[in-house]
């Protein structure tokens, strides 16, 4: 990434600051509080996947803006669709891990 790509990444990442702070704070809490191992693993996995997805999305959109400005074609549009679906699936997986962490230690048994 050149200077323009890096500045695009930084500007995209500025919108992620609240999510990054909450994610890092949540991971620190999961490791500092006495919680069961399964809850910790699911919670840290969900928060970590959320952080990675957010930063990867910012990096992709910075690259996409740079590639589009230098004359990208229809392959960029197809790639954008695939990346959006992938990001949506990863985000759904992260939320599923966080929901699983919330219910993992409650002792709820399936009938």
Secondary structure as UniProt FT lines:
FT   HELIX           3..14
FT   TURN            15..16
FT   HELIX           17..32
FT   HELIX           37..69
FT   TURN            70..71
FT   HELIX           74..104
FT   TURN            105..107
//
